[in-house]
Amino acid sequence: MMRSLLLSASQNVWLRDHVPRFRFARRAVSRFMPGEELSAALAAAQTFQRKGLGTVFTRLGENVTEASEAAGVTGHYLEVLDRVKAMGLGTEVSVKLTQLGLDLSPELCFKHLVKIIERAGAKSVVWIDMEASNYVDVTLDLARRARATHPNVGVCVQSYLYRTEKDLATLIPRGLAIRLVKGAYKEPTNVAFPRKRNVDENYFKLTERLLSDEARAARVRVAIGTHDVKLIRRIQAFVTSQGIGKDSLEFQMLYGIQRQAQLQLVEEGWRSVVLVAYGSYWYPWYMRRLAERPANLWFVMKNLFAA
Ligand SMILES: Cc1cc2nc3c(=O)[nH]c(=O)nc-3n(C[C@H](O)[C@H](O)[C@H](O)COP(=O)(O)OP(=O)(O)OC[C@H]3O[C@@H](n4cnc5c(N)ncnc54)[C@H](O)[C@@H]3O)c2cc1C
């Protein structure tokens, strides 16, 4: 019930416009992001790189309503790619299509996406986040179109959706990079498993599919996007039992969550990547982080009373 309440609050326009003004809220969110500016994300990436961790950057924002804003976000990502290259960082980027203008026009959004993919260069994957279920068809469609002409395209899929198994059947043969996550949005029971147990079990089943002979023959890059350490251990045991090697997948986690586990993966010889979010438009994103673990509300309260 708390998850549902927090996810409803994540879509509330009044809260979105007002909460970020409160100092206690800004302090609470700092646990999940190094800062609002790109410079803070770059400094974090340098530190992570020294520790053997990879990074993916995402500038917070979604559902833009002005073409100029979508163009501005695209320009920002082009600058990010130039700066990470100049600094010798292996950082990749992850974009939300509704931030690149999807609600305005899929064609405009696609143009922006391709610009970013081309600037990233063949070896740096541009990851496409998956948003709410009404965007899945168009997101996968644009991802497949981009992959038809560029090798460095990745897309996120969600194990809470019943449809994802079928979607993988169309994505794997095309050799897209795939990030598997559980799913962060409020979805009705006719599209998503309501029980966490089923979401977790489907996650494992989909991972098996991503590590199948077919997927490896298509050279699918597999990113396991979860903080669920028990599930990670189960996946690692599967990899070992199949004798397919630690380089057959990578683990991706969000900045500030399971920090110790992120480092431990590196120590054990797995590829471990931190998704670093930054920017001032953090309210809906932060509410989804609270919904994932309502115990995080205690940090918000602590910061409220420390104010
Ligand atoms: C790299 C990455 C990219 C993502 N991209 C997308 C995307 O494009 N679309 C999308 O819908 N979702 C995305 N997500 C979010 C994802 O869908 C889940 O909502 C989120 O990862 C929580 O699920 P979990 O797999 O960590 O497992 P859970 O079972 O929810 O959590 C397992 C354990 O991890 C810890 N944990 C999890 N979340 C938190 C938190 N917020 N704060 C503190 N501890 C926590 C807790 O200890 C918890 O017990 C992404 C997640 C990651 C890691």
Ligand as a Chemical Component Dictionary entry (heavy atoms), coordinates in Angstrom:
data_LIG
# 
_chem_comp.id                   LIG 
_chem_comp.type                 NON-POLYMER 
_chem_comp.pdbx_formal_charge   0 
_chem_comp.three_letter_code    LIG 
# 
loop_
_chem_comp_atom.comp_id 
_chem_comp_atom.atom_id 
_chem_comp_atom.alt_atom_id 
_chem_comp_atom.type_symbol 
_chem_comp_atom.charge 
_chem_comp_atom.model_Cartn_x 
_chem_comp_atom.model_Cartn_y 
_chem_comp_atom.model_Cartn_z 
_chem_comp_atom.pdbx_ordinal 
LIG C1  C1  C 0 20.917 0.438  -13.272 1  
LIG C2  C2  C 0 19.433 0.522  -13.096 2  
LIG C3  C3  C 0 18.653 1.085  -14.094 3  
LIG C4  C4  C 0 17.276 1.150  -13.951 4  
LIG N1  N1  N 0 16.509 1.604  -14.990 5  
LIG C5  C5  C 0 15.168 1.487  -14.914 6  
LIG C6  C6  C 0 14.332 1.790  -16.033 7  
LIG O1  O1  O 0 14.815 2.203  -17.108 8  
LIG N2  N2  N 0 12.994 1.621  -15.898 9  
LIG C7  C7  C 0 12.418 1.162  -14.736 10 
LIG O2  O2  O 0 11.207 0.971  -14.694 11 
LIG N3  N3  N 0 13.184 0.914  -13.654 12 
LIG C8  C8  C 0 14.529 1.054  -13.709 13 
LIG N4  N4  N 0 15.291 0.763  -12.610 14 
LIG C9  C9  C 0 14.632 0.541  -11.288 15 
LIG C10 C10 C 0 14.161 -0.905 -11.125 16 
LIG O3  O3  O 0 13.070 -1.161 -11.956 17 
LIG C11 C11 C 0 13.748 -1.190 -9.661  18 
LIG O4  O4  O 0 12.670 -0.360 -9.329  19 
LIG C12 C12 C 0 14.837 -0.990 -8.640  20 
LIG O5  O5  O 0 16.069 -1.431 -9.112  21 
LIG C13 C13 C 0 14.514 -1.730 -7.324  22 
LIG O6  O6  O 0 14.435 -3.087 -7.554  23 
LIG P1  P1  P 0 15.616 -4.114 -7.222  24 
LIG O7  O7  O 0 15.884 -4.909 -8.457  25 
LIG O8  O8  O 0 16.786 -3.414 -6.678  26 
LIG O9  O9  O 0 14.995 -5.165 -6.226  27 
LIG P2  P2  P 0 14.179 -5.013 -4.869  28 
LIG O10 O10 O 0 13.681 -6.377 -4.567  29 
LIG O11 O11 O 0 13.207 -3.906 -4.941  30 
LIG O12 O12 O 0 15.296 -4.616 -3.833  31 
LIG C14 C14 C 0 16.294 -5.522 -3.404  32 
LIG C15 C15 C 0 17.073 -4.876 -2.278  33 
LIG O13 O13 O 0 17.816 -3.763 -2.794  34 
LIG C16 C16 C 0 17.788 -2.668 -1.908  35 
LIG N5  N5  N 0 17.076 -1.547 -2.556  36 
LIG C17 C17 C 0 16.328 -1.577 -3.673  37 
LIG N6  N6  N 0 15.864 -0.359 -3.992  38 
LIG C18 C18 C 0 16.329 0.470  -3.028  39 
LIG C19 C19 C 0 16.207 1.856  -2.785  40 
LIG N7  N7  N 0 15.510 2.652  -3.595  41 
LIG N8  N8  N 0 16.822 2.368  -1.703  42 
LIG C20 C20 C 0 17.553 1.593  -0.867  43 
LIG N9  N9  N 0 17.716 0.272  -1.060  44 
LIG C21 C21 C 0 17.116 -0.289 -2.117  45 
LIG C22 C22 C 0 17.059 -3.146 -0.661  46 
LIG O14 O14 O 0 18.014 -3.652 0.226   47 
LIG C23 C23 C 0 16.175 -4.251 -1.185  48 
LIG O15 O15 O 0 15.866 -5.196 -0.218  49 
LIG C24 C24 C 0 16.663 0.686  -12.747 50 
LIG C25 C25 C 0 17.455 0.135  -11.736 51 
LIG C26 C26 C 0 18.818 0.030  -11.900 52 
LIG C27 C27 C 0 19.630 -0.602 -10.818 53 
# 
loop_
_chem_comp_bond.comp_id 
_chem_comp_bond.atom_id_1 
_chem_comp_bond.atom_id_2 
_chem_comp_bond.value_order 
_chem_comp_bond.pdbx_ordinal 
LIG C1  C2  SING 1  
LIG C2  C3  SING 2  
LIG C2  C26 DOUB 3  
LIG C3  C4  DOUB 4  
LIG C4  N1  SING 5  
LIG C4  C24 SING 6  
LIG N1  C5  DOUB 7  
LIG C5  C6  SING 8  
LIG C5  C8  SING 9  
LIG C6  O1  DOUB 10 
LIG C6  N2  SING 11 
LIG N2  C7  SING 12 
LIG C7  O2  DOUB 13 
LIG C7  N3  SING 14 
LIG N3  C8  DOUB 15 
LIG C8  N4  SING 16 
LIG N4  C9  SING 17 
LIG N4  C24 SING 18 
LIG C9  C10 SING 19 
LIG C10 O3  SING 20 
LIG C10 C11 SING 21 
LIG C11 O4  SING 22 
LIG C11 C12 SING 23 
LIG C12 O5  SING 24 
LIG C12 C13 SING 25 
LIG C13 O6  SING 26 
LIG O6  P1  SING 27 
LIG P1  O7  DOUB 28 
LIG P1  O8  SING 29 
LIG P1  O9  SING 30 
LIG O9  P2  SING 31 
LIG P2  O10 DOUB 32 
LIG P2  O11 SING 33 
LIG P2  O12 SING 34 
LIG O12 C14 SING 35 
LIG C14 C15 SING 36 
LIG C15 O13 SING 37 
LIG C15 C23 SING 38 
LIG O13 C16 SING 39 
LIG C16 N5  SING 40 
LIG C16 C22 SING 41 
LIG N5  C17 SING 42 
LIG N5  C21 SING 43 
LIG C17 N6  DOUB 44 
LIG N6  C18 SING 45 
LIG C18 C19 SING 46 
LIG C18 C21 DOUB 47 
LIG C19 N7  SING 48 
LIG C19 N8  DOUB 49 
LIG N8  C20 SING 50 
LIG C20 N9  DOUB 51 
LIG N9  C21 SING 52 
LIG C22 O14 SING 53 
LIG C22 C23 SING 54 
LIG C23 O15 SING 55 
LIG C24 C25 DOUB 56 
LIG C25 C26 SING 57 
LIG C26 C27 SING 58 
# 
